[in-house]
């Protein structure tokens, strides 16, 4: 009898926590592939990345999220999302960085049907969520999460997007097709008395298959070295980005979209340089298959000093890709992409970047890759 009672008690210890947290959702995906890649064109063999085969991870992740009903249409929400990238290298990337717990969007917050969501922790900025790779409805980052992803701070397009640590965010509900968002990334370091906070605002509109968005992002007390876009903390200097984006998907499965972005960079020694970028994206569905094409350009650096050629900072990227859904959770993918960097440009892949020297890509090298892979979602 005592043994039976003990067994019942032990079993209840496992049952109670499950019942108490029945709202917890586990989600994510594993995605990887094999590709041929290189980065040449610099003219110096020791500063190039010769052609080779790579086994790559396409931004794999795992997340846990949940909510609690507080009444009156309000919920307490939380999420912990961790990167599984570089699983093919045991979790350590080419820079020697190891993915740790909670490295992606991880927060606590409140969700109200009338007011929207307020999040506290680490999350994608409003800029990224409206005109960047965080807006899946917009869909202009056609091969997102793969090596052919072209949106990111060091890439050709959407260079103002970021994930903000130590931040607070507000995202509105859908008001007749309109949505608003705001982000504030606080500066806890206050290096040399500066306040390098970051603020983002976003506005989006959806009407059926039409998606429109605009966003603004500003980094305070940050400036760039003369005639570059290399940023560092500097009192009184600011970096600002502005962007607009649109997309439409026809009933035939044809997709068209585009982005335009421009940035203003205060120079540490005075003055301001400017640089813009744009992209056009196309796609076509054929049942379970999709073909995708994109072309983007990073423009000349404007307002440079005497003797500096702003065209040397130009870059461009083309992307050809495709996906095929084997099921609701399993997808095959293929892609080919090339970035062409002018003499002083070093735009790189947003995922699986190439490092020609140590942990950097030397200016003037042209990263390119083509590969195949598989993604399994859960």
Residue, then its C-alpha position, 0 to 999 in steps of 0.5 A: x500500500x505504501x509503495x502504491x501511495x509513493x508512486x501516486x505522489x511521485x506521478x503527481x509531481x510531474x502532472x501538476x507542473x504540466x497542468x499549471x503551464x499548459x499554455x506554454x508553446x515550444x516552437x522553432x526550426x532546424x535549417x541547414x544545407x551545403x553550399x559552394x562559396x567564395x569571396x574574391x576580387x580584392x586583388x590580393x590573394x592573401x586577403x581573399x576567400x578561395x572557393x570551397x564547400x561549406x555545410x551551413x546553418x540557416x539561422x536555426x532556433x528554438x523558442x518557448x512562449x506563453x501567456x496568462x489571462x489577467x482579465x479585462x482583455x489583458x494578458x501577461x506574455x513572455x518569450x524566450x528564444x535561443x539561436x541554434x545557428x552553427x549547429x554544423x560547427x557544434x554551436x560556434x561560428x567562424x568568429x569563435x562566438x557561441x550561441x547561448x540561451x535567450x540570444x534572440x527575442x526574449x521578453x516579458x510583457x502585456x498584451x491588451x486587445x485595445x492598446x496593443x503589446x508592451x514588451x520589456x527585454x530584448x527584441x527586434x526594433x520597430x524599424x526591423x519589424x515594419x520595413x526590415x526582415x522582421x516583417x514576414x507579411x511584407x516578404x521583400x527579404x526573399x530568402x530570409x535566414x539563408x546565406x542569400x539573406x540580404x537584410x542587415x547592418x553589414x549587408x546591402x539592404x535594410x542597414x538600419x535594422x537591429x535587435x535591441x538589448x535592454x529595450x522597451x517596445x510598443x506594438x499597436x493592434x490592427x486599427x482598420x489596416x494600420x499598425x504602429x510601433x515604437x522601440x527604445x533601446x537604453x544605454x546602460x554603459x554611458x561610456x565617457x558620459x555619453x547616452x548612446x540610446x536608440x529609438x525606432x518608429x514604424x508605421x504599416x498599412x495592410x489592405x488585402x494583399x497590399x502591404x505598405x510600411x515606413x520606419x525611422x531609426x536614430x542612434x544617439x551619441x554615435x558617429x562615424x570616422x571621416x569618409x566612412x560608415x564605421x561607427x563608434x560612440x561619440x558625444x553629440x553625433x547621431x546616425x539616422x535611417x529612414x525607409x519605405x517599403x511596399x509589396x503586393x501579391x496577385x491572385x495568380x501567385x505573382x509577388x512584387x515588392x521593393x524597399x528604399x532606405x537612406x542613412x545620415x551619418x554624423x562624422x566624429x570630426x564634423x560634417x555628415x555623410x549620407x548613403x542610400x540603398x534600394x531593392x526590387x523583389x519578385x516571386x511566383x508560386x507554382x503550387x507547393x513551389x516558389x521561385x524568387x528573384x531580388x536585386x539590390x544596390x547600396x549607393x555612393x557615399x555622399x558629401x565625402x572629402x576632397x580626394x575621396x571617391x564616393x562611388x568606391x563605397x557602392x555595392x550590389x547584390x542579386x539573389x535567385x532562389x526557390x523553395x518547395x514545401x514537402x509538407x506543412x513543416x518540411x521545406x526544400x530550398x535552393x539559392x544562388x547569390x553574389x555581392x559585388x563590392x567596389x574598392x572600399x565596400x565590404x557588404x557581406x551576407x546577413x547569415x553565414x558571412x564570409x571572412x577573408x582575413x580573420x573575422x572581417x571581409x576585406x574591402x573589394x572582395x565579392x562574396x558569392x554562394x550557391x547551395x541547397x538545403x532543408x528546413x524542418x519547423x516545429 
